[in-house]
């Protein structure tokens, strides 16, 4: 599904590809900084202290989420300035891409890079040693991880639309809602290996975010019905 989003809505437009790559780069920088902080915190702490290590894990996830959203805000600021430059260069004084389209493409960029790193970690685990479920654990680790990766890609896409809309219209509660949803999805992974405890809330939040983003983008029930019935 994520590859379909890229092929059908982004791949044919060079400007959208540039925005996508830049968005992926911003997410990558946020991951680099949060990983650096995590590395320093772990090295400076006692590895035998389990409560401390669990606390550091919670801190690391929270810090990473906040840093990702901070970089999403910085990317919004950058794209806002880019629009002014595009308008100045345009012959008809109109931007070739709207801020809503930028929000969508930027969200896909964040999501694809997030999914790529999730896949890399899974592939590294798949190399072994060991067999999944050999000690009585769930044998659905890779399957559920794939579904979790997919939902995160979609969530980043919808969060991008909601976040940019909040910045554009000064609706700070929308930005706060995005941060809370991001923290909730990330925190739900602590339920693993009880995978239903993380997958079900994440997909419910994805449905909520998708509906919200659709309505903010100008969608309606009538438009959706026409689309499903293939009517103009």
C-alpha positions in Angstrom: 0.0 0.0 0.0 2.8 2.4 0.8 4.5 1.7 -2.5 1.2 2.3 -4.2 0.9 5.8 -2.6 4.4 6.7 -4.0 3.8 5.3 -7.5 0.4 6.7 -8.1 0.5 10.1 -6.4 4.2 11.1 -6.2 6.5 9.3 -8.6 5.3 11.3 -11.7 6.0 14.7 -10.3 9.7 15.8 -9.8 8.8 18.5 -7.3 6.9 16.0 -5.1 9.8 13.6 -5.2 12.1 16.4 -4.0 9.7 17.2 -1.1 9.5 13.5 -0.3 13.2 13.0 -0.1 13.7 16.1 1.9 11.0 14.9 4.4 12.7 11.6 4.7 16.0 13.4 5.4 14.4 15.4 8.2 13.0 12.3 9.8 16.5 10.7 9.4 18.1 13.6 11.2 15.6 13.4 14.1 16.4 9.7 14.4 20.1 10.4 14.4 19.9 12.9 17.2 17.5 10.8 19.3 19.8 7.7 18.8 22.8 9.8 19.9 21.0 10.9 23.1 19.9 7.2 23.7 23.4 5.9 23.2 24.9 8.5 25.7 22.2 7.7 28.3 22.7 4.0 28.1 26.5 4.2 28.3 26.3 6.5 31.3 23.9 4.3 33.2 24.2 0.9 35.0 23.2 -1.9 32.6 22.3 -4.2 35.5 19.7 -1.8 36.9 16.5 -3.0 35.2 14.1 -0.3 36.5 16.6 2.3 35.3 16.9 0.7 31.9 13.2 0.5 31.5 12.9 4.2 32.5 15.5 5.1 29.9 13.6 3.2 27.3 10.4 5.1 28.1 12.4 8.3 28.0 14.0 7.4 24.7 10.7 6.7 23.0 9.1 9.9 24.4 12.2 12.0 23.4 12.3 10.5 19.9 8.6 11.2 19.3 8.9 14.8 20.4 12.0 15.3 18.3 10.3 13.9 15.2 7.4 16.3 15.7 9.8 19.2 16.2 11.5 18.3 12.9 8.1 18.1 11.3 7.5 21.6 12.4 10.9 22.8 11.1 10.1 21.1 7.8 6.7 23.0 7.6 8.6 26.3 8.2 11.0 25.4 5.4 8.2 24.4 2.9 6.3 27.6 3.8 9.4 29.7 2.7 9.8 27.4 -0.4 6.2 28.3 -1.5 7.1 32.0 -1.5 10.1 31.3 -3.7 8.0 29.1 -6.1 5.4 31.9 -6.3 8.1 34.5 -7.1 9.5 32.3 -9.9 6.1 31.5 -11.3 4.9 33.4 -14.4 1.3 33.5 -13.1 2.3 34.2 -9.5 0.8 30.9 -8.4 2.6 28.0 -6.6 2.7 24.8 -8.6 1.9 22.8 -5.4 -0.3 23.7 -2.5 0.5 23.5 1.2 -2.0 20.7 1.5 -0.2 18.7 -1.2 3.1 19.4 0.5 1.7 18.2 3.8 0.7 14.9 2.2 4.0 14.3 0.4 6.0 15.3 3.5 4.0 12.9 5.6 4.7 10.1 3.1 8.4 10.9 3.2 8.4 10.7 7.0 6.4 7.4 6.9 8.5 5.7 4.2 11.8 6.5 6.0 10.3 5.2 9.3 9.1 2.1 7.6 12.4 1.5 5.9 14.3 1.6 9.2 11.7 -0.8 10.7 12.3 -3.2 7.9 16.0 -3.0 8.3 15.7 -3.9 12.0 13.4 -6.8 11.1 15.7 -8.1 8.4 18.6 -7.9 10.8 16.7 -10.0 13.4 15.7 -12.5 10.6 19.3 -13.3 10.0 19.4 -15.2 13.3 20.6 -16.9 15.3 17.5 -18.7 16.6 14.0 -19.6 15.6 11.0 -17.4 16.2 8.7 -18.9 18.9 11.1 -21.6 19.9 10.6 -20.8 23.6 6.9 -20.6 23.4 6.6 -17.0 22.2 4.4 -15.9 19.4 5.5 -17.1 15.9 3.7 -14.1 14.4 6.5 -11.7 15.2 7.5 -10.9 11.6 3.9 -10.7 10.3 2.7 -8.4 13.1 5.8 -6.3 12.7 4.9 -5.9 9.0 1.4 -4.7 9.9 2.8 -2.3 12.5 5.3 -0.9 10.0 2.4 -0.3 7.5 0.2 1.4 10.0 3.1 3.7 11.0 3.7 4.7 7.4 0.0 5.6 7.0 -0.1 7.4 10.3 2.8 9.6 9.5 1.1 10.5 6.2 -2.1 11.5 8.0 -0.2 13.2 10.8 1.6 15.3 8.3 -1.7 16.6 6.9 -3.1 17.3 10.4 0.1 18.9 11.6 0.5 21.2 8.7 -3.2 22.2 8.8 -2.7 23.0 12.5 0.3 25.1 11.8 -1.3 26.8 8.8 -4.5 27.8 10.7 -2.9 28.3 14.2 -5.0 25.4 15.5 -2.5 24.3 18.2 -4.8 21.7 19.6 -4.5 19.8 16.2 -0.7 19.7 16.7 -1.2 18.6 20.3 -3.5 15.8 19.1 -0.9 14.6 16.6 1.7 14.5 19.3 -0.6 12.6 21.7 -1.5 10.1 19.0 2.2 9.6 18.2 3.0 9.0 21.8 0.1 6.6 22.2 1.1 4.5 19.2 4.7 4.3 20.3 3.8 3.6 23.9 1.4 0.8 22.8 4.4 -1.2 21.6 5.2 -1.9 25.3 2.3 -4.3 25.2 4.3 -6.6 23.0 4.6 -9.6 22.7 0.8 -9.2 23.3 0.6 -7.9 19.7 -3.2 -7.3 19.8 -2.5 -4.7 22.5 -0.5 -2.6 20.1 -2.0 -3.4 16.7 -5.7 -2.8 17.5 -5.2 0.7 19.1 -2.8 1.7 16.3 -5.3 0.7 13.6 -8.2 2.4 15.4 -6.1 5.6 15.6 -5.2 5.2 12.0 -8.8 5.1 11.0 -9.5 8.2 13.1 -6.6 10.1 11.7 -7.5 9.1 8.2 -11.1 10.3 8.5 -9.9 13.6 10.1 -7.3 14.2 7.5 -9.8 13.4 4.7 -12.3 16.0 6.1 -9.6 18.6 6.5 -8.5 18.1 2.9 -11.9 19.0 1.7 -13.3 15.5 1.5 -17.0 14.6 2.1 -19.2 11.6 2.3 -20.6 12.5 -1.1 -17.2 12.6 -2.7 -16.3 9.3 -1.2 -19.5 7.7 -2.5 -18.8 9.1 -6.0 -15.3 7.7 -5.8 -16.5 4.2 -4.8 -19.2 4.2 -7.5 -16.7 5.6 -10.1 -18.9 8.6 -10.8 -17.6 12.0 -11.9 
